[in-house]
Amino acid sequence: MIRIGIVGIGYLGRIHVSVLQELAAQFEIVGIYDHKPIDGIETSAAIHALPFFESYQALIGAADAVAIIASTPAHFLLAKEALLAGKAVFIEKPMCATRKEAQELHELALQQQSFVQIGHVERFNPVLSAASSYINSQQLLAFESCRTAPFQQRGTDVSVVLDLLIHDLDLLLAQVSSKVVAIDVVAKSEQSPFSDEVEVHVTFEDGLKAKLFASRISDQKQRTLRLQMPEHFLALDLLEKTAFIQRSSGLEIEALEVLPSDALQTQWLDFSSAYHAGHAPRVGAEAGLRALELAFEIDSRAQAQIAQNTKHLIQ
């Protein structure tokens, strides 16, 4: 059993705690640390009954591992302190607020031979499990993703690229090792100082072309992937949990069986299994860094475009 401490008990933190409480055979929650006083946090009775630590250092001392579900700007210092203390670390995506921070954490994890998992939960979506044999059997020729949601104030401390698109960037990069040779971005901002909607075209050295769309100002929720391989085409709905395949040899569309599972729970089971086996988790620090580096390349172009459009409006 892993003794784990939770850092951050906001919206996502409460969800993680609930899942970990269901995995009592794998995890013992030793307590929670949040920079806000417990009296000012809305929690369930089950969470309220857990020990609340007055300092992060005390929580680290009581745990084998820490789950960092705090705001993104806090990730780096929290993770660094835990790694230096020799603890296993789970970091909710995105890994860090800057490229430099993510690179330093990755280097520290290598030096310390530390266990680090990044919370790219879509890797554990049952739809991807259902389609994995078809995805991994052939070279990916084209990748298209669409991820949209209505606006919520939560998450606007970062752009839609780091909030939503990074999920699909991680899924894309998990399938390709080739270098990026071109990036084209169209972005707009409506509800925050950052990009709230982006359409991105990425071209890789091996010829793969990816089109990714993400919006947090949509009137509906969508999470879809369309993948083209030499011998088949896959249409995946990560939200509705459906998967369809069409083979190049015919027009028939076949539904793949998607076995129900909770992606967040599967992610934590992967953490537990890898931790006890002494090997790297499915989504380690290197994967988190790689997704973040591409996200920052896209984000810088998006922010430059938004700044230029704002300048033209002022003039």
N, C-alpha and C positions, 0 to 999 in steps of 0.2 A: 504494500500500500504506500502511496506517495502522500506525504504531508505537504499540503499546498496552501499558500497564502494568496489572497486576492487583493489587488491594488486597483481601486476605483470601483465604486458601487453605484454608478450612474445607470442609464438604460441598459447598455450592453453588459455591464458588470453584473447586474441582477440576473440577466439571462444566463450568463456563464455559471454563476453560483447555483442557480436552479438545476442546470444540467449536471454539474459536479455533485450536487447532493443526491441525484439519482444514480450516480456511479460510486456508491459508498464502498463497493468492493475494491475499487481501484484508488480512490482518493479520500483522504481525510482533510477537510477544510479546517486548518488550524486557526484561521481568523481573517480579518479584513482590515485594510488600512485605506483611509480616504482623507484627503486634505480638508474636507468639510466635516464639521462635528456631526455625529450620528443623529442628533436631534433634528438636524436640518435636512435629513435625507429621507425620502419616502421609500420605505422598504416593507416587505412582507414580514409576518411574525417569525417565519422560519429563518429569514436572514437576520432579523433583529436579535434573534437568540444566539447568533454566532459571536465569538469574541471580537471586539473592535480594539485594535492596537493604537496607542497614542503616537507611536513613531514607526516609520518604515523599517528602521534598523532592528527594532524589536521583532517585527513580523518576519524579517529575513532570518533572524536568529532562531526562530521557532519552526521554520519550514525547510523542506528538502527542495522545494520549487516555488516560484512565484508566477502568478498570472497577471500580466500588466494590461489592464483594461482601462487605463487612465486616458486623458486627452493626448492626442498625438505629440504636441510639443514636449510633454513630460516623459515620453518613452525612453529617450536616450539615457538620461541621468538615472532613471529608475532601473533600467536594464543593466547599465554599466555597474552600478553598485551591487546588484545581485550577482552578476558574473564574477566580479572581483571577490565576492564572498563565497564563491564556489557553488552557487545554486543553479539548478536547471531553470530555464526561463521560457515562458510563453509570452509572446508580444502580439497583441491584436494588431491587425493591419491598419494603416501602413506602418512599416517597421519603425521609421523615424520621420522627423519633420524635415530633415535635410539630407542631401547625398553624403556630405562629410560625416555626419553622425552615423548613418547606416554603414558606411565603409569602416569607421572606427570600431563599431560594435562587431562587425563581421571579423575584423582582424583580431579583436580581443577574444572572441569566441574560439577562433583557431588557436591562438596562443594558449588559452586556458583549457583547450580541448573540452569546451563547454557544450551542454545540451541546450539548443535554442530552437524553438518552433515559432513560426510566424502564422498568424491567424487568417490565412487565405482559405476560408471555410468552403468555398465552392469546389476545391479539389476533392471534397468528400461528398459532393452532391450525388445521390443515388442514380441520377440520370447519366452522369459521367461513368459511374461504375458499370451501368448496363451497356454503355457503348464503348468501353475501354478497349476491348479486343479489336474492334473495328478502327478505333482511333490510332492505336499503337502498331497496327499491322502494316500500315503503308505511310508513305511520305505525304505530308499535308501540302496541298497545292493552293488552297484558298481558305481563309478564315473570316467569318463575319459574325459580329456580336451586336446585340442591342440590349441595353440595360437602362430602364427608365423607372422613375418613381415620382410621386407628387412631392412638392416642396415641404421640407421640415427644417426647423431651425437647427436641430441636432445635426452635427456633422459639418456645419458651415465654417468651422475653424480651418478647414482646408478646402481645396477646389474639388469639383466633381471628378476630376482625374484621380485624385488621391482618395476620394470618398467612395466612388462607385467603379470607375473605369479600371482601377488597378486590379480588381477581381479578374477581369477578362484579360488584362495584360499578363497576369500570372498564368492563366489557363493557356494563353497563346505561347508564352515562352517555355512552358513545360513541354511543348511539342516541337520546339525548334532550337537548334544550337547555332544556326547561321547568324551572321552579323546583320544588323540593320543598316541599310544603305540610303533610305529616304523616308522622311516623315512629312506628311501634309496635315495641317490642322485647321478646322473652322470652329470657332468658339464664340460663345456669347455669355454675358453676365446680366442677370436680372434681379436676383434676390440677395446677392452677397458681393463682396469686393473681388471674389475669385470667379473663375469660369463655372457656370451652372449647367452648361450644355456644351458638348464637344462632339464633332465627327472627325475621326482620325483615319488616315490611310498610311499604313506602314508597309514598306517593301524590304524584303530580306535579300541577302546576297545569293541565296540558292533559288531565287525566283518567287518564293512565297509572297503573296499579297494578302494583306489583312485590312479589313474595314471594320472599325469599331465605333459605335455610337453610345453615348451615355448622357442622360439628362436627369436632373433632380428637380425639374420644373415642368414635368409632364403631368397630364391628367390621368395617367394610368401606370400600373406597374408591369414591367416586362423584363424577362431575363432569357434571351434566346441565343442560340448558337447555330450557325450553318457552316458545316465543314465539308470541303471537297477533297477527295482522294482520287487516285487514278482509277480505281475500280468501283467506287461507291460515293454517295452523297449522304450526309447525315443532317437531320433537322432535329435539334434538341431544344426542349423547353424546360429550363431549370426551375421555373416557378410552378408550372402545371405538372411537372414530373412526367413528361412524355418524350419518347425517342422514336424517330422513324428513320429508316434506311431505304435508299433507292440505289439499286446496283446499275452500273453502267451498261450491263448486258441486257437490261429490260426496263420497262416502264412501271412495273409493279412496285408499290410502296409497302414496305413491311414494318409493322410496329414491333419494337423491341420491348421485352419484359423489363419493367423497372420495379425492383423490389423496394418496398417502403423502408426508409430508415431516416434517422435524424442526423443531418450532416454535422451539426455541432457536437453531438454525442460521439459520432464516429471519429471526429477530429481529436477529441479528448482520449478516446480509446487508443488511437494511433500514438498519441503522446505517451500514454502509460506503457503500451507495448514496446515502443522504441526505447523508452527510458530504462525499462527493466532488462531489455535485451542488449543494451549498451551500444545501439547503433543510431544513426541519424534519423530524425523524423522525416515524414514525406515532404514537408515544406520547411526546410531549414533556413538558416541565416543567409546562405548564398542565394537561394531562390527569392527570399524577401528583398535582398539587395538588388538583384537583377531586375525584378519587377519595378522596384522603386527608381532605379536609374533610368529606365525607359519612361516611366511616369513623369519624372522630372524633365526629361527632354521634351515630352509632349506639353507639359504644363508651362514650361518657359515660352514655348511658341504661342500657346493659348493666351497667356498673360500679356505677351507683347502685342498680340492682335487686339485684345480688349483695350489695352492702353492706347493703341493707335486709333481705334474706333471712338474712344472717349475724347481724344484730342480733337478729332474731326468734328464731333458734336459740339464741343466748346467753341471751336472756331466758327 
